Amino acid sequence: MYRSLMKTAIVSALSLSTVLSIGVQDHDAKAANPQENLSIGKNNLPESRITKQLAKGVTYTDITRGYYSDKAYYTVDVAFFDAKEKADTLIQKLKEKGYQAKLHKVENKHSSFTDVKEKKIGYVVRTGDFKEEKSANELADQLKAEGFEKARATFSEYDGTTKSTGPWQIDVLEINPEEFQGELTNSLAKNKVTGRETVSSMVNRTQALAGINGGYFVVGSADGIPGDPAGVSVVNGQLVSEAIGDRTSLLLSGNNAEITSTSTSLQVETESGESSVIDGINRKPGLIRSCGGIADKETNEPKHDVTCTDEEEIIEYNSYFGDVTPKGDGFEVVLDENGEIVDAYSERGHSIPANGSVLSATGEQADWLENNVSAGEKLSITRTVTADGKQIKTQSSLDIINGAPQLLDDGKIEIQAKEEGFAWSDDFYYHFAQYRHPRSFAGIKENGNILFITVEGRNPEQSIGVSFYESARILQSLGAVKGMNLDGGGSSAMIVNDRLVNEPSDDTGERPVSDGILILK
């Protein structure tokens, strides 16, 4: 209640105009047309909108939809299974211990709108029905103590495979590129790959009009360098991080935006004509977050939130990484701004020149580099970026933010969850794509207007979050014809006029992230 009142006070203080509307038919539309109400949840839900013009060509809208249902409850998910027989066995085991367990069948009701075509996803074993979260947490702890290690408390409305009354808190920024006189760009946290920073801090540092979190990134050191974008990143025309396969990304140039499948290719060639692939840029050698690399040990396909490995790599580092490359065994060459080798070392971990770069190699790639280059030699490095299969020029005005998956294409809901690495297991697909989470996503309308949206989540009384499908429905309802997912969960944050307008789901508040999309005055 406090959060709701606080948010109302914020937007009221901005002298906003309010529109209240009730009643919407929830149907699987196949074309994008702006609607008075959002097409998520059950039919005929109350919805209110408060809109403010922030600058010429830029508006902010606060949308509240639905309500907390008296039928909602807290429960404990004990485990997820692909096969019903295994779920039934666990139910019987729980009943023998005195628990009232039940089976929840997870279905793919929107298979015609995604590349995941299986009708049945799996089975969840649940126990408990509580009005208070504390009771569900206590039961989950008890079950874990008895050996049911996967038990976790949850809320009934977080399951995005069933319709809900909500509630939802949604924040929308819309930019008309023909009218907006400022600049739309992205910013690396603290202007470094190795840093993390809240969007609030980025907005304050750049004196931006508004901002939203950007793409996925490495969180823990076991998965790479914390803060490293997990996917493509281009800042002011310079490639900062390589792509994951050809996942969907957001391209910004001036005040215009495109949503495309984006891939990268890097290669080094010696003066004698010997060449080799450069596996990555500005990341820890051997660790590829969300996979999709070159000759990775596990798979070359995107695999979200999984870290693949490769013991034989060449990684390029530029000044965006920081001052020094990661230490370790291998071979390194330091290049000046013309690509000439100024230093060579038989181990990794040396200074990165401000206007040059470092090639850092491991395994057989270290042997290749050491045997094929010499001091004073000039190396040719080719960095290719393609969008929808066509090579593009990385001009200084170009920024690229990673994300995925695609949500909308040509006005239709076409979620590329499987192709882009979000359905590598039924369990992961259910809990990441079909579950309701806080989300951030972007869209482009037919007239070229750009949408940035956050949906709060993990707060039953305020907002329950949305699934991939519901994210696509929101974009479609707002008139988008192209749409994609950005990083979400605890990373979701939107800043408007120096105020955090959404409530992040982390207990510690706004999360430091890898990059932010900024609307500069």
C-alpha positions as CSV (number, residue, x, y, z in Angstrom):
1,M,0.0,0.0,0.0
2,Y,2.8,2.4,0.9
3,R,4.5,1.8,-2.5
4,S,1.3,2.5,-4.3
5,L,0.7,5.7,-2.5
6,M,4.3,6.9,-3.0
7,K,4.1,6.2,-6.7
8,T,0.8,8.1,-7.0
9,A,2.3,11.0,-5.2
10,I,5.3,11.0,-7.6
11,V,3.3,11.1,-10.8
12,S,0.7,13.6,-9.2
13,A,3.6,15.9,-8.4
14,L,4.5,15.9,-12.1
15,S,1.0,17.3,-12.9
16,L,0.0,14.3,-15.0
17,S,-3.3,13.7,-16.7
18,T,-5.2,10.5,-15.7
19,V,-7.3,8.2,-17.9
20,L,-9.4,5.4,-16.2
21,S,-10.9,2.7,-18.3
22,I,-12.5,-0.7,-17.4
23,G,-13.1,-3.7,-19.6
24,V,-11.0,-5.5,-22.2
25,Q,-11.5,-8.7,-24.1
26,D,-8.5,-11.0,-23.8
27,H,-8.1,-12.6,-27.2
28,D,-5.1,-13.8,-29.3
29,A,-4.8,-10.9,-31.7
30,K,-2.4,-11.4,-34.6
31,A,-1.9,-7.8,-35.6
32,A,-0.7,-4.9,-33.5
33,N,-3.2,-2.1,-33.0
34,P,-3.0,0.4,-30.1
35,Q,-5.8,-0.4,-27.6
36,E,-7.3,1.5,-24.8
37,N,-6.5,-1.3,-22.4
38,L,-3.8,-3.9,-22.2
39,S,-4.6,-7.5,-23.2
40,I,-3.2,-9.4,-20.3
41,G,-4.9,-11.2,-17.5
42,K,-8.6,-12.0,-17.2
43,N,-11.3,-10.1,-19.0
44,N,-12.8,-6.8,-17.8
45,L,-10.0,-5.9,-15.4
46,P,-9.8,-2.3,-14.1
47,E,-7.0,-0.3,-15.6
48,S,-5.8,3.3,-15.1
49,R,-3.2,5.3,-17.0
50,I,-1.3,8.4,-16.0
51,T,0.6,10.2,-18.8
52,K,3.2,13.0,-18.7
53,Q,5.1,14.7,-21.5
54,L,8.7,14.8,-20.4
55,A,10.0,16.7,-23.4
56,K,9.0,17.3,-27.0
57,G,8.6,13.8,-28.4
58,V,9.0,12.0,-25.1
59,T,6.1,10.8,-22.9
60,Y,6.0,8.7,-19.7
61,T,2.9,6.6,-18.8
62,D,2.2,4.8,-15.5
63,I,-0.2,2.0,-16.0
64,T,-2.0,0.1,-13.2
65,R,-4.0,-2.9,-14.1
66,G,-6.0,-5.6,-12.2
67,Y,-6.2,-6.4,-8.5
68,Y,-5.1,-8.8,-5.8
69,S,-7.5,-11.8,-5.9
70,D,-9.0,-13.3,-2.7
71,K,-8.4,-16.7,-4.4
72,A,-4.7,-16.2,-4.6
73,Y,-2.4,-18.1,-2.2
74,Y,1.1,-19.0,-1.2
75,T,2.3,-22.5,-1.7
76,V,5.5,-24.6,-2.0
77,D,6.8,-26.0,-5.3
78,V,8.7,-29.1,-4.3
79,A,10.1,-30.1,-7.6
80,F,9.6,-30.0,-11.4
81,F,9.5,-33.1,-13.6
82,D,9.4,-33.8,-17.3
83,A,7.6,-37.1,-16.8
84,K,4.3,-37.6,-14.9
85,E,5.4,-40.9,-13.4
86,K,8.3,-39.2,-11.5
87,A,5.9,-36.6,-10.2
88,D,3.5,-39.2,-9.1
89,T,6.2,-41.0,-7.2
90,L,7.2,-37.8,-5.3
91,I,3.5,-37.1,-4.5
92,Q,3.2,-40.6,-3.0
93,K,6.4,-40.1,-1.0
94,L,5.2,-36.8,0.4
95,K,1.8,-38.2,1.3
96,E,3.5,-41.0,3.2
97,K,5.3,-38.3,5.3
98,G,1.9,-36.6,6.0
99,Y,1.9,-33.8,3.4
100,Q,-1.1,-33.0,1.2
101,A,0.7,-32.9,-2.2
102,K,-0.9,-32.2,-5.5
103,L,0.1,-32.2,-9.2
104,H,0.2,-29.1,-11.4
105,K,0.4,-29.8,-15.1
106,V,2.4,-27.2,-17.0
107,E,1.0,-26.7,-20.5
108,N,2.2,-24.5,-23.4
109,K,-1.1,-22.8,-24.2
110,H,0.5,-20.3,-26.5
111,S,2.5,-22.7,-28.7
112,S,1.2,-20.9,-31.9
113,F,3.0,-17.8,-30.8
114,T,6.4,-19.3,-30.0
115,D,9.0,-21.6,-31.5
116,V,8.5,-24.0,-28.6
117,K,5.8,-26.2,-30.1
118,E,5.4,-28.9,-27.4
119,K,1.9,-28.8,-25.8
120,K,3.1,-30.3,-22.6
121,I,6.0,-28.7,-20.7
122,G,6.1,-30.7,-17.5
123,Y,4.7,-31.3,-14.0
124,V,5.1,-29.4,-10.8
125,V,4.6,-31.1,-7.4
126,R,3.1,-28.6,-4.9
127,T,2.1,-28.7,-1.3
128,G,0.5,-26.1,1.1
129,D,-2.1,-23.4,0.7
130,F,-1.4,-20.3,2.8
131,K,-2.5,-16.7,3.0
132,E,0.9,-15.6,4.4
133,E,4.2,-15.9,2.7
134,K,5.9,-16.6,6.0
135,S,4.0,-19.9,6.4
136,A,5.0,-21.0,2.9
137,N,8.7,-20.2,3.6
138,E,8.6,-22.2,6.9
139,L,7.2,-25.2,5.1
140,A,9.8,-24.9,2.3
141,D,12.6,-24.8,4.9
142,Q,11.1,-27.9,6.6
143,L,10.9,-29.8,3.4
144,K,14.5,-28.9,2.5
145,A,15.6,-30.2,6.0
146,E,13.9,-33.5,5.1
147,G,15.9,-33.9,1.9
148,F,13.6,-32.1,-0.6
149,E,16.3,-29.7,-1.7
150,K,14.4,-28.0,-4.6
151,A,11.5,-27.0,-2.4
152,R,10.8,-23.3,-2.6
153,A,7.9,-21.0,-1.6
154,T,6.0,-19.3,-4.3
155,F,2.8,-17.4,-5.1
156,S,0.0,-18.9,-7.1
157,E,-0.2,-16.0,-9.5
158,Y,3.4,-16.2,-10.5
159,D,2.5,-19.1,-12.7
160,G,2.1,-17.5,-16.1
161,T,0.5,-20.6,-17.6
162,T,-2.8,-19.6,-16.0
163,K,-4.8,-16.4,-16.3
164,S,-4.7,-13.9,-13.4
165,T,-6.4,-10.8,-12.1
166,G,-2.9,-9.3,-11.4
167,P,-2.2,-6.8,-10.2
168,W,0.4,-5.2,-12.5
169,Q,2.4,-2.0,-12.3
170,I,3.7,-1.0,-15.8
171,D,5.9,2.0,-16.7
172,V,6.2,3.1,-20.4
173,L,8.5,5.5,-22.1
174,E,7.7,6.5,-25.7
175,I,10.0,8.4,-27.9
176,N,8.9,10.0,-31.2
177,P,12.3,10.3,-33.1
178,E,10.9,12.9,-35.4
179,E,10.0,15.3,-32.6
180,F,12.6,14.5,-29.9
181,Q,15.4,17.0,-30.0
182,G,17.8,15.2,-27.6
183,E,19.7,12.0,-28.0
184,L,18.9,8.3,-27.4
185,T,22.0,6.3,-26.4
186,N,23.4,3.7,-24.1
187,S,26.0,3.8,-21.4
188,L,28.3,1.2,-20.0
189,A,28.3,1.2,-16.2
190,K,31.1,3.6,-15.1
191,N,32.1,3.6,-18.8
192,K,33.9,0.2,-18.2
193,V,33.1,-3.4,-18.9
194,T,34.4,-4.3,-15.4
195,G,32.1,-1.9,-13.6
196,R,28.5,-2.1,-12.4
197,E,26.3,0.9,-11.7
198,T,22.6,1.5,-11.0
199,V,20.6,3.1,-13.8
200,S,19.8,6.0,-11.3
201,S,23.5,6.7,-11.1
202,M,23.9,6.6,-14.9
203,V,21.1,9.0,-15.3
204,N,22.5,11.3,-12.6
205,R,26.0,11.1,-14.1
206,T,24.9,12.0,-17.6
207,Q,22.0,14.3,-16.5
208,A,19.7,12.3,-18.7
209,L,16.0,12.9,-18.9
210,A,15.2,9.2,-18.3
211,G,16.7,5.8,-18.5
212,I,16.1,2.0,-18.3
213,N,18.3,-1.0,-17.7
214,G,19.9,-2.6,-20.8
215,G,21.1,-6.1,-21.6
216,Y,22.2,-9.3,-19.8
217,F,25.5,-9.4,-18.0
218,V,27.8,-11.6,-15.9
219,V,26.9,-11.4,-12.3
220,G,29.2,-13.8,-10.5
221,S,33.0,-14.3,-10.9
222,A,32.5,-18.0,-11.5
223,D,30.8,-17.1,-14.8
224,G,33.4,-14.5,-16.0
225,I,34.1,-10.9,-15.3
226,P,31.2,-9.3,-13.2
227,G,29.7,-6.6,-15.3
228,D,30.7,-8.0,-18.7
229,P,27.8,-7.8,-21.1
230,A,26.5,-11.3,-21.9
231,G,26.0,-10.7,-25.5
232,V,26.8,-8.0,-28.1
233,S,27.6,-4.5,-27.0
234,V,28.6,-1.6,-29.2
235,V,29.3,1.8,-27.7
236,N,29.8,4.9,-29.9
237,G,30.6,2.6,-32.8
238,Q,33.2,0.5,-30.9
239,L,32.6,-3.2,-30.4
240,V,32.8,-3.8,-26.6
241,S,31.5,-7.4,-26.4
242,E,30.8,-10.2,-28.9
243,A,27.4,-11.5,-29.8
244,I,25.8,-14.7,-28.5
245,G,25.0,-16.5,-31.8
246,D,22.7,-14.2,-33.7
247,R,20.3,-13.3,-30.9
248,T,17.9,-10.4,-31.0
249,S,19.4,-7.0,-30.1
250,L,18.5,-3.3,-30.1
251,L,20.3,-1.0,-32.4
252,L,20.3,2.8,-31.7
253,S,21.6,5.4,-34.2
254,G,20.8,9.0,-33.5
255,N,17.2,8.9,-32.3
256,N,16.2,5.9,-34.4
257,A,16.0,2.3,-33.3
258,E,16.0,-1.1,-34.9
259,I,15.4,-4.5,-33.5
260,T,17.4,-7.2,-35.4
261,S,19.1,-10.5,-35.0
262,T,22.7,-9.5,-34.5
263,S,26.0,-11.4,-34.9
264,T,29.7,-10.6,-34.7
265,S,32.8,-12.1,-36.2
266,L,36.4,-11.3,-35.3
267,Q,39.6,-12.4,-37.0
268,V,43.3,-11.6,-36.8
269,E,45.7,-11.9,-39.8
270,T,49.5,-11.7,-39.8
271,E,51.6,-9.9,-42.4
272,S,52.5,-13.4,-43.8
273,G,48.8,-14.1,-44.3
274,E,48.2,-16.5,-41.5
275,S,44.9,-16.0,-39.8
276,S,42.9,-17.1,-36.8
277,V,39.5,-16.5,-35.2
278,I,39.3,-14.1,-32.3
279,D,36.8,-15.9,-29.9
280,G,35.7,-12.9,-27.8
281,I,36.3,-9.4,-26.7
282,N,36.7,-7.9,-23.2
283,R,35.8,-11.1,-21.3
284,K,37.5,-13.8,-19.2
285,P,39.2,-16.4,-21.5
286,G,37.5,-19.8,-21.3
287,L,34.1,-18.6,-19.9
288,I,31.3,-17.8,-22.3
289,R,28.2,-16.7,-20.5
290,S,25.0,-18.0,-22.1
291,C,27.2,-19.9,-24.6
292,G,26.8,-19.3,-28.4
293,G,30.5,-19.0,-29.0
294,I,33.0,-20.7,-31.3
295,A,34.0,-24.3,-30.7
296,D,32.8,-24.2,-27.1
297,K,33.2,-27.4,-25.2
298,E,29.5,-27.8,-24.4
299,T,27.6,-26.2,-27.3
300,N,27.9,-23.4,-29.9
301,E,24.2,-22.7,-29.5
302,P,22.8,-20.0,-27.2
303,K,22.0,-21.4,-23.8
304,H,20.7,-18.7,-21.5
305,D,22.2,-18.4,-17.9
306,V,24.6,-21.3,-18.6
307,T,28.4,-20.7,-18.8
308,C,30.1,-22.6,-21.5
309,T,33.9,-23.2,-21.6
310,D,36.7,-23.2,-24.1
311,E,40.3,-23.7,-23.1
312,E,41.8,-22.5,-26.4
313,E,40.8,-18.9,-27.2
314,I,42.1,-15.6,-28.4
315,I,40.4,-12.7,-26.6
316,E,40.8,-9.0,-27.6
317,Y,40.9,-6.3,-25.0
318,N,40.5,-2.6,-25.5
319,S,40.3,0.4,-23.1
320,Y,36.7,-0.3,-22.3
321,F,37.7,-3.4,-20.3
322,G,39.9,-1.6,-17.8
323,D,43.6,-1.1,-17.2
324,V,44.9,-4.6,-17.2
325,T,44.0,-8.0,-18.8
326,P,43.2,-11.0,-16.6
327,K,46.3,-12.8,-15.3
328,G,47.0,-16.4,-16.2
329,D,48.9,-18.8,-18.4
330,G,49.1,-18.1,-22.1
331,F,50.6,-15.6,-24.5
332,E,49.8,-11.9,-25.1
333,V,50.7,-9.2,-27.6
334,V,50.2,-5.5,-27.1
335,L,49.2,-3.5,-30.1
336,D,49.3,0.2,-30.7
337,E,46.5,2.1,-32.4
338,N,47.9,1.1,-35.8
339,G,47.9,-2.6,-35.0
340,E,51.7,-2.8,-34.6
341,I,53.0,-5.2,-31.9
342,V,54.9,-3.2,-29.3
343,D,55.2,-5.9,-26.7
344,A,54.8,-9.7,-26.3
345,Y,54.6,-11.7,-23.2
346,S,54.7,-15.4,-22.3
347,E,51.9,-15.0,-19.7
348,R,48.6,-13.1,-19.5
349,G,47.9,-10.0,-17.4
350,H,49.4,-6.7,-18.8
351,S,48.4,-3.1,-19.3
352,I,45.9,-2.2,-22.0
353,P,47.0,0.9,-24.0
354,A,44.5,3.7,-24.2
355,N,44.3,3.8,-28.0
356,G,45.5,0.3,-28.7
357,S,44.5,-3.2,-27.8
358,V,45.8,-6.6,-26.4
359,L,45.4,-10.0,-27.8
360,S,45.4,-12.6,-25.0
361,A,45.5,-16.3,-25.9
362,T,45.2,-19.6,-24.1
363,G,45.9,-23.3,-25.0
364,E,46.7,-24.1,-28.6
365,Q,45.7,-20.6,-29.6
366,A,48.5,-19.2,-27.4
367,D,50.9,-21.5,-29.3
368,W,49.5,-20.3,-32.6
369,L,49.9,-16.6,-31.7
370,E,53.4,-17.1,-30.3
371,N,54.6,-19.0,-33.4
372,N,53.1,-16.6,-35.9
373,V,53.8,-13.1,-34.8
374,S,56.9,-11.1,-33.8
375,A,57.7,-7.7,-32.3
376,G,57.2,-4.8,-34.8
377,E,54.9,-6.8,-37.0
378,K,51.5,-5.2,-37.9
379,L,48.5,-7.3,-37.4
380,S,45.2,-6.8,-39.2
381,I,42.1,-7.3,-37.0
382,T,38.7,-7.5,-38.7
383,R,35.6,-6.9,-36.6
384,T,32.3,-7.6,-38.5
385,V,28.9,-6.9,-37.1
386,T,25.8,-8.1,-39.0
387,A,22.1,-7.2,-38.5
388,D,19.5,-9.5,-40.0
389,G,22.3,-11.2,-42.0
390,K,23.7,-8.0,-43.5
391,Q,27.0,-6.4,-42.5
392,I,26.6,-2.9,-41.0
393,K,29.0,-0.1,-40.5
394,T,29.9,0.6,-36.9
395,Q,29.7,4.4,-37.2
396,S,30.4,6.5,-34.1
397,S,26.6,7.1,-33.7
398,L,25.9,3.4,-33.4
399,D,25.0,1.7,-30.1
400,I,23.9,-1.9,-29.8
401,I,22.4,-3.4,-26.6
402,N,22.0,-7.1,-26.2
403,G,18.8,-8.8,-25.1
404,A,16.6,-11.7,-26.3
405,P,14.4,-13.2,-27.2
406,Q,12.4,-11.6,-30.0
407,L,8.8,-11.0,-28.9
408,L,7.1,-9.4,-31.8
409,D,7.8,-9.4,-35.6
410,D,5.7,-7.6,-38.2
411,G,3.0,-6.9,-35.6
412,K,2.6,-10.6,-34.7
413,I,3.7,-12.4,-31.6
414,E,6.6,-14.6,-32.6
415,I,8.6,-15.4,-29.5
416,Q,12.0,-17.0,-30.5
417,A,12.5,-18.7,-27.1
418,K,14.0,-22.0,-28.3
419,E,16.2,-20.5,-31.1
420,E,17.6,-17.9,-28.7
421,G,18.5,-20.3,-25.9
422,F,15.6,-20.0,-23.4
423,A,14.2,-23.5,-23.9
424,W,17.2,-25.7,-23.4
425,S,15.3,-27.6,-20.7
426,D,11.6,-27.8,-19.9
427,D,12.3,-26.8,-16.3
428,F,14.2,-23.6,-17.4
429,Y,11.6,-22.7,-20.0
430,Y,8.8,-22.9,-17.5
431,H,10.6,-21.0,-14.8
432,F,12.2,-18.3,-17.0
433,A,9.8,-17.8,-19.9
434,Q,6.4,-18.9,-18.7
435,Y,6.7,-17.8,-15.1
436,R,5.8,-14.2,-14.2
437,H,8.9,-12.1,-13.4
438,P,9.8,-8.4,-13.4
439,R,10.6,-7.6,-17.0
440,S,12.1,-4.9,-19.1
441,F,11.5,-4.8,-22.9
442,A,11.6,-2.6,-25.9
443,G,9.4,-2.1,-29.0
444,I,9.1,-0.1,-32.1
445,K,5.8,1.1,-33.5
446,E,4.8,1.2,-37.2
447,N,5.4,5.0,-37.2
448,G,8.9,4.6,-35.8
449,N,8.1,5.6,-32.2
450,I,10.2,3.7,-29.7
451,L,8.8,2.0,-26.5
452,F,10.7,1.1,-23.4
453,I,8.7,-0.7,-20.7
454,T,9.3,-2.1,-17.3
455,V,6.8,-4.3,-15.4
456,E,7.2,-4.8,-11.6
457,G,7.1,-8.2,-10.2
458,R,7.5,-10.6,-7.2
459,N,5.3,-8.3,-5.1
460,P,1.8,-9.9,-4.9
461,E,0.0,-6.8,-3.5
462,Q,1.7,-4.4,-6.0
463,S,2.6,-6.3,-9.2
464,I,3.1,-10.0,-10.0
465,G,5.2,-9.7,-13.1
466,V,4.7,-11.0,-16.6
467,S,5.7,-14.0,-18.8
468,F,7.3,-13.7,-22.3
469,Y,3.9,-14.0,-23.8
470,E,2.3,-11.3,-21.6
471,S,5.3,-9.1,-22.4
472,A,4.5,-9.5,-26.1
473,R,0.8,-8.8,-25.5
474,I,1.7,-5.5,-23.7
475,L,3.9,-4.4,-26.6
476,Q,1.2,-5.4,-29.1
477,S,-1.5,-3.5,-27.1
478,L,0.6,-0.4,-27.2
479,G,1.0,-0.6,-30.9
480,A,4.4,-2.1,-31.4
481,V,5.2,-4.1,-34.5
482,K,8.7,-5.2,-33.4
483,G,9.6,-6.2,-29.9
484,M,12.3,-7.8,-27.8
485,N,13.1,-8.7,-24.2
486,L,15.9,-6.9,-22.2
487,D,17.4,-8.0,-19.0
488,G,14.8,-8.3,-16.2
489,G,14.2,-9.7,-12.8
490,G,16.1,-7.6,-10.2
491,S,17.8,-5.7,-13.0
492,S,14.6,-4.0,-14.1
493,A,14.7,-0.3,-13.4
494,M,13.3,2.9,-15.0
495,I,14.3,6.4,-14.0
496,V,12.2,9.4,-15.0
497,N,13.2,13.0,-14.0
498,D,15.7,11.7,-11.5
499,R,13.2,9.4,-9.8
500,L,13.1,5.6,-9.7
501,V,9.5,5.1,-10.9
502,N,9.3,1.3,-10.6
503,E,10.0,-0.8,-7.5
504,P,12.9,-3.3,-8.1
505,S,12.4,-6.8,-6.8
506,D,15.8,-7.2,-5.0
507,D,15.6,-6.8,-1.2
508,T,18.6,-4.5,-1.4
509,G,16.8,-2.1,-3.8
510,E,18.0,-1.0,-7.2
511,R,20.6,-3.4,-8.6
512,P,23.9,-2.2,-10.2
513,V,23.8,-3.4,-13.8
514,S,26.1,-3.6,-16.8
515,D,24.6,-0.9,-19.0
516,G,21.7,1.5,-19.4
517,I,19.6,3.0,-22.2
518,L,19.5,6.7,-21.7
519,I,17.3,9.5,-23.1
520,L,19.6,12.6,-23.0
521,K,18.2,16.1,-23.0
